[in-house]
Amino acid sequence: MIYLDTSVALAHLLSEDRIPSYDLWKQSLVSSRLLEYELWTRIHARKLGESHGEHVRTLLGHVALMELVPSTLARAMEPFPVPVRTLDALHLASIDFLQKRSQKLSLATYDERLSTVAKAMGIEIALEYL
C-alpha cells in the first residue's frame, strides 16, 4: 500500500514537470482526509475549481481516505526525529497510525522535507523527487 502525499497528487492534477507514473494509480493508495482538504484549498486558491474539480473528485475516488482520529492527532503533537511543519506532522502521524496496525506501506512524496523526516522514522519511500 502507498500513502499518497499531497505534493504528488497536486503534481498529477496540475501536470507539473514531475508527474508520477500512471503505474502509481494502479496501486492501493491511502492518505489522510487531510489530502482532500489540501487539494481543494490549492485548487480553489488557483481558481481552478471549474476546470479541475472533476479531476480532483476522480483522484480522491482512487484513494482510501482515513479520518484524523484522536490518537493520530495526539501523535502529531509528539516530537519527530527532526522538526516538521504542522500538516507534515499530521501526514506522518497518519502513516504511524497505519504502521502500528501492521499495515505495510511506503510514502509517495515530492516534498523533500517530508521525505527527510519519513526516512528518519524508517518509513520506506515509494516515490520522491530527486
N, C-alpha and C positions, 0 to 999 in steps of 0.2 A: 504494500500500500504506500502511496506517496502523499505526503502532506503538501498541499499547494499553497505557496505564499502569494500574497497579493502582487508582488513585483512581476511574477511570471504571468499571472492572469492578465494584468494590465498590458504587459508587453504583447501578449497574444491579441487582446482586444484592440489595441491601438496600432498594431502592425509595426512595432518598433524594430530596430536593427537586430535585436537579439530575441527573435521569436522562438518559442520552444518547438521542438519537432512534433509532428502530428501524432507520433507514437505515444507521446505523453498522454494524450486524451483517450487512449485505449486502455490505460492503466486504471486501477482502482484509486480514486482520488478522494482525499478528505481534507477538510480545513475547518477552522473555527467559523462560527457565524460572523465573526469579525470580517471575514473576507467579503461577505455580501455588503456590509456597511462601507468598507473601504472602496470597493468597486463603484458603488453608486455615488459615493461622495466625489470621487475623482472624475467620473463620467459627467456628473452634473456641474462640477466646477469648470469643466471644459465645454459646457453647453452642448454635450453630445447625447443627451437623453433620447432624442427622437431618432437619430441616426444609428446609435449603438445599443439602444435599450433591449431589442430582441436578442442581440448577440450576448449581452450580459445575462439575460434570463436563460439562454441556451447553455452558456458556460456553467452557470450556477446549477443547472439541472444535471450536469455531469459530475458534480462534487457532493459528497456526503458532508453536510454541514453539522457540526456539533455545537451544542449550546455552551455558553460560558457558565458552567455550574460553579457554585460557591467554592469548591475545592480547587478548581482551576484558577479562579480569581485570587484565592488566597496564595497559591503557588506563585502567581505573577508578582506578588508583593515581597517574595523572599529574594535573597541575593542570587545572582547568577555569577558564573566564573569571571566575567568582565562586565562593565556597565552596559546596560541596554536601554533602548527607548521604550516607552510605555507600550505601544502596540506590538513591538517585537516581544516584549515580556509576555503579553497575552498569547501570542502565537506559540512561543516556546513552552509556556505553561500548558497549552493545549496538547502539544506533542508529548510533553512529560506525562500528562494525564493518560494518554493513549498507551504510551510505553509501559506505564505502571500496571496496565491492564493486559499485558502480554501481547500488545499489537506491535508487530514488526513493521516499521515504516522508515522511510527516508524523506528528506526535505528537498523540494524543488524551489529554489530561490535565486533571484538575481541580485539580491541585496547583500553586499559584501559584509556589512556589519552583522547582519543576522546570520550569515554563513559562518563567520568567525566564532560567534558565541555558540552556535549549534555544534560546530566541530569541537569546541572546548567542553561541551556537555556530552560528547561521544555520539552525537546524532549523525547518522550517515547522510551524505549529501547526494541526492539523485541527479540534480541539475543545478548548475551555477554558472554565472557569467564570469569568465576569466579574462 
